[in-house]
Amino acid sequence: MNRRSFIRLSLLAIPAAIAAYLLLNFDKVVKRILIADTQSLKVPDEAIDRFLNEAKREHFWNKFSFSKKMFICVQHFFSSLGIKLKYHTKYVQYRSMITGQFLLSTDFFLNKMDPSKDVTYIGFFNPYKTGCSNPFSSLRFTS
C-alpha cells in the first residue's frame, strides 16, 4: 500500500467511524425508541433518562448481547428511514420489550392507562424486588 492510498483510506475511515458511533450508540437508540413509542403520552424527558440510568445499574441491558444491540441499532436506523429489513418482526419484539419495561416502571398502568394524565417514573420495575402487585388486574380498570 502506498502513501497516497493510505491517506485516502484513512480519510474515508474517520468519517465512517464517527457515523458508526453516532448511529450505533445503543443508549441513544433506546432513548429514541422510547421517545417515539411514548409520543402520545405525557412523559417527561427526565423519566426516560432516569429509566436508562437505572436499567444500566440493574444490568437490564445484559439481556441483550452485543449482536442483539447492534441488530436493534441497525434495524432502528433503517426503520426510521421507512425501510423494513429482514427480521423486522424480531426488531419489533425487542422494541416492545424495552418499551414495556419502561411503562411498567412508571405509573401508567396504575392510572388505568389514561393517556391524558401525566406519566411519572416510579422506579425500575423488577418483579423479584417489588412487592406483589398485578398491574393488569381487572380491579384497577373498573370505573
Protein Blocks (a to p, Z undefined) as FASTA:
>chain_A
ZZklmmmmmmmmmmmmmmmmmmmmmklmmmmmmmmmmmmpccdfklmmmmmmmmmmnomm
mmpcfklmmmmmmmmmmmmnopacehklmmmmmmmmmmmmmmmmmcklmnoopakbccdd
fbdcdfklmccddfkbfklmpZZ
